[in-house]
Each structure stands twice: as C-alpha cells, then as structure tokens.
Amino acid sequence: AEFVRQVAANGTVQDFEAEARRRDGSTIWLSLTARAVRDGAGNLIALQGTAQDITARHAAEEALRQAKK
C-alpha cells in the first residue's frame, strides 16, 4: 500500500525495498522501481516498472550488522 501511495503521489518511485512472501511461505526481499500510468483525466490506472530480487544482498547486510555487534 505504501509503494502504491508513493507512486501515485510522486509519479515514480525508485529502489523501494519490500518484503514479500512466496506461495510456499518463504520470504524474499524486492527492490521495486515503477512509474504511474494515468488516463486522460489523470486517474491512476496502472503501475509500470520492475522488481529485482535482493534477498541475497539483504542477507549479506544483516550478516555484516551481526558481525559488527
């Protein structure tokens, strides 16, 4: 919901990180970039963008934080 709100308000969002659940129940992390697609009246009708799996990067960052402790 926060991602859609930001795209609607700003027209674009880059590098938005979100946690997602797969059908098997496992968790992955995504980096999302998108732009708003609007109709002639300016209403938001779709989002167009990309999603990149950053689970490995997220795990490496967490391991680094733990190692620093």
Secondary structure as GFF3:
##gff-version 3
##sequence-region A 1 69
A	DSSP	alpha_helix	2	10	.	.	.	ID=ss1
A	DSSP	beta_strand	12	21	.	.	.	ID=ss2
A	DSSP	beta_strand	27	38	.	.	.	ID=ss3
A	DSSP	beta_strand	44	53	.	.	.	ID=ss4
A	DSSP	alpha_helix	55	68	.	.	.	ID=ss5
###
